[in-house]
Amino acid sequence: MLYRLIKSYLFQLEPEIAHEKTFQIINQISNSYLGKNILKSLFCIENSKLHQNILGLQFKNPVGMAAGFDKNAEWINILPLLGFGFMEIGTVTPLPQEGNPKPRLFRLTQDFALLNRMGFNNKGMELVKKNLQKRKYNDFIIGVNIGKNKVTPNENAHDDYCKCLEFLYAEGDYFVMNISSPNTPGLRDLQQKDALKNLIEPVQNLNKKLGDKPLFIKIAPDLTDQNLNDLLEVVEEYQIDGLVATNTTVNKENLMSYIQEMGEGGISGRPVKKIANEFIQKIRQNSSIPLIGVGGIMEPKDAIQKFHLGANLVQIYSGYVYYGPSLPKDICKEYLLEK
């Protein structure tokens, strides 16, 4: 009831402004001892049955915040108080970049969806590293989602991924190569077999040299079956540890609240649930690779469905906006009922 009232106010604001105002309020609350304990009592649930050991990493629960929510590692000491078991920051690029012109984030309320064309807006790996070094909760898993700067041509993309990986290596628990955002021109071309090999080989070689931390790839839900099969072959060849399935979709069919004036961008939320689930199924039919399921988790049962389909962990973002801050805790409760 309280969140419905808060949401009615926040939804009157531009989405990026609402996000920033929410951060300012929650950050202020979390900075006091009393506020910190109130947040934990409201949103956290502790139970050893929720613990997950994936690729040697100990997750307190299987519910994470997806990349895109916290691009610059500003929420890393807040989300542990809000019921999450882990989070993924970024996408981080070597150099700061403003991203695409505003407006670039839209609510599609009738569809329970978001449209974004943010364009990897972030403050760059140097500032992100400084923020990550302020980490207070070392038992809270943080993944680092990395990408290339818009000005970097695809043939040199591996340089940007390697720069981010090496510079942020000590601060990240796992790393995710984002090659599936629709909002950086040409980025999705890196999912093609030959381009993917040329990208992955130097990044994975560097990863093994630095210490061999878990390395994931985030894929698009718009790949053809052949593209997906090729990708799985490359993933196996280069011993990639896991997949994040999936990113946003560019498919805008059957949307009730999309208008042409909103322009291009990726769709997240309820409309992507079916296709994201199909990808998890397809991957599971061909591979036992660890999977982080993301896309269309709008309520607890959506997360449980992804676990049933073969996801080891799940991530949320749009569902957090529409359902509210109790979603991680409610997913964990539902998960425990399944045990």
Helices and strands as residue ranges (DSSP letters): H 2-10, H 15-30, H 33-43, G 48-50, E 52-54, E 57-59, E 63-65, G 79-82, E 86-92, E 105-108, G 109-111, E 113-116, H 125-132, E 141-146, G 154-156, H 157-168, E 174-178, G 187-191, H 193-210, E 215-219, H 225-237, E 242-245, G 260-262, E 266-269, G 270-272, H 273-286, E 291-294, H 300-309, E 313-316, H 318-323, H 327-338
